[in-house]
Amino acid sequence: GNVRLLDNFANAATNVPSTIDVAPWQMQQLTTLTGFFYGVNSPSLVLNLTLWSTPRLTTMTSAFSGLSLVQLVGVHNMDVSRVTNMQLLFSLTPLTTNIVLNTWNTSSLTIATSAFQACIGTAVDVSTWNTASVVSAGTMLQTTNMNPDMTSWSWVSIVSADDILDQCYVSTPARYSQVLIAFADRSNAKTGVIMGAPRNNVITSTTGPARARVKQGYDASGSTARSTLASRSWVLDDGGLMS
C-alpha cells in the first residue's frame, strides 16, 4: 500500500499478458497516475479498478489515454476528490457504456485540457461534474461523441477554453444552447474564446471529411447567451438559430 507514483507504467509496452490482475493493488498512497498502460496492444487485457482506494490521488495526466484495445472496469469507484489535473485523461480512448464517471467528485479539478480529446466511442455522462474550479478546458471535448450536458456546470474560474467543442457531437439545439448559457451566465466573462464547431451527427472517425459533419445550431433558449458571448468577442462557429 506504499505505491505513490504510477508514471507511464507499461507505457507502449509489447507482449503484455492479458492476465495482469490490478484489482488487488493497494493504492491508498497513490498520488500520481499517468500514462497507465498507454498504447498497449493487448485486446484481452482487462484493467479492473473496482477495489482501488485512491484518497490521495491528485494527478491523472493521460491516466487512461490511448487504451483503444484495453478494457477498463470499475473506474467509477476511484476517489478523485483531490485530483487537480486531468489533462488528456481519456484522450484517444474509445469510451464505452461501462465507463461511468457521473459519480466522480471533481470539486478540486483545475486542469481539464484535452481530457476527452479524440474519444469517438459512446457518450459518457459527466453532467454532475463540478467545474467551478476549472481554469483550463481547451480542447476538452474536441472530436468526441461526448454530447455534453452543461445544465449544472459553472465556469466561474475559466481562463482557457479554446476549441472546447470543436468537432464535438452535440445531439440537439437545446443541448448546445445549454453550453452557451453555461459560459455566458456562469463564467468569469472570459473574452475572445474560439469555441470551435459543434456537430449534430455522431463522429465515426477522427480523419473523416469535415463536410460530412453538420454543424449544430442553437434554439431560442440560447439566443441571449450566444449574443452575450459574441459581445465578448467569442468565435462561435455553429449552425445558427434552429427554429
N, C-alpha and C positions, 0 to 999 in steps of 0.2 A: 504493500500500500504506500510505498515511498516514491512512486513514479511522479515526477513533476513536469517533465517535458517529453512530448512525443513530436519531435520536429522532423518532418519528412520521413517518417517511419515507413519503410518498404516503398519509398517513392520510386516509381518506374521500375520496380524490381521484376525480374523474369523468373519463370518457373516457380511461382508462388503456389504452394499446395492449397487445395480447396478445403483442407481440414483444419486450418488455423482457427482455434476457438478463442475469441477475445472476450467472450461473455464473462468469465470469472475474473478477469483482470481487475486488480484493486486500484481504482483511480481517484481515491479520496484526496490525494495531494496534487493531482494534476492541475497545472496552471495554463499550459500551452499545448494546443492540439493543432498542428499544421501539416498539410500535405500527407494526410493519413492514407496510405496505400494509393497515392496519386498515380494514375496511369497504369495501374496493374492490370495485366491481361489474364484474368482468371475467372471465366464465366460462372464457375460453380462456387466461387468464394462468397460466403455469407458473413457479414460483419454484424454480429448480434450485440447491441449495446444496451439491451433491456435492463441488465443488472448494474450498469455503470452508475456510480455515485460520484458526481463531479462538482462538489460545493465550492472548490477553489478555482475553478476554470475561469480565466479572464481573456484568453486569446484563442480565436478559432480561424485565423487566416488560412484560407484554402483548406480548411479542415476536411471537407468531403468533396474536393474538386477532382474532376477527371475520373470519376468512378463509373464509366459507361458500361463496364462489364462486371461490376461488383454489386451485390445486393445488400442494402442497408436495412437493418431491423432494429426497432426499439429506440430510434433517435429521439422520439418524443419524451423519453424518460430522463434525458440529460438535464442537469441543473445548469442553466446558462444565466442565472440571475446576476452574476458578477462579470459576465463577458462584455467587454467594451468594443472588441474588434472582430467583425465577421466579414472582413473583406474577402471576396472571391469564395465565400463559404461553400456554395454548391456549383460553382462555375463549371460548365462543360459536363455536368452530371445530369442525365435524363431523370427527372423526378417521376416518382410513381405514387400511386394512391396509398401505399403502405407507409410513406414518409409523412408523418403527422407533426406539424410544427405549431399548431394553434394553442398548445398548452405551454409553450415557452414563455418565460418571464424575461422580456428584453428591456427592462427598465434601465439597465446600465449601458445599453448599446449606444455607441457614438459613431462608429465607422461601419457603414453598410455598403461601401463601394463595391460594385460588381458582385454583390452577394449571390445573385441568381443568374448572372450573365450567361447567355447561351444554354440555358436549360430549356430544351424543347420537348420535354416529356409532358406529363399531366400537370394541370394547375394544382397548386398546393395552397391550402387556406392559411393565410398569415394575417387575417383581418383583426385578430386580437392582439397583435404586436403593439408594444408601447414604443413609439418612435419619438417621443418628446425630447430625448437627449441626443438624437442622431444629428451629427454635424455634416457628415459626408455620405451622400447616397447616389453619387453619379454612376450611371450605367447599372444601377442596382437590379433593374428588371429588363435590361436590354436584350432583345432577341430571345424572348421567353414566351411560354404559354401560361404565365402566372395569373393572368386575369385578375389583377389586384383589386381588393375591396378596401378602400381607404376611408370608409364612412367614419371610423373612430380614430383614424390616425391624426396625430399632431406633428407639425414640422416647426415648432417654435424655436428650435436651435439650428435649423438647417443653414449651411454655408455653401455647400456644393451639391448640385443635383442635376447637372448637365446629362442629357441623354438617358434619364432615368426610365423613360417609356419608349425609347427608340426601338421600333420593330417589336414592341410588346403586344401580345394579344390581349385585347380588352373586349369583352363579349357584347356590351350594349352601350348606346349613347348615355344612358343613365349612370352606368358604372364609370365611364370616362368623366362624366360631369362630377361625380363624387371625388375623383382625383383632383380636378380643377378646384373644387370647393375646399378640399383639404389644404391645398397650397395657398389659396387666396385668403381663406378665413382663419386658418390655423397655422400660420407660418410667421416668420420674423420679417416679412416684407422684403425678402431677398429679391434683388433685381438682376435682370439680364440673363436668366437661365434659359438654355436651349433644351427644351423638354424632349424633343425627338418626336417621331411619328408613331402613334399607337395604331394597331391594326385590328380590323374586325373579323379576321379569319385566322384560324389556328395555323401556326408555323410548323411545317414538317421538315424543314431543312434550313440550316444556317447559311447555306450558299445559294438558295433559290433566288430567282429574279425578283427584284423589288416590285415590278409591275404586277406580280401575282398576289401581292399583299395589299389589300384595300385599306385605306386609312379610316380609322374610326372617328366619328364625329361626336358632338355633344347634343343634349336636348335642352329644352327651355330652362330646366333647373340649373344648368351650368352656365347660362349666358352671362349673368352678372359676374360670376367668378372668373370667367375667361376674360371679360373686359378688364377686370381688376388686374389680372396678371399681364395682360397686354399693356396696360398703363405703367407697369413696372419693367417694361421692355423685355418681357419673356418672349421667346420664339416658340410659337405653338403650331406645329406642322401637322394639323389634324384634318379631318374630313368636313369640317364646318358644322353648321347648325342642321340637325336632323329633325324634320317635322314629325 
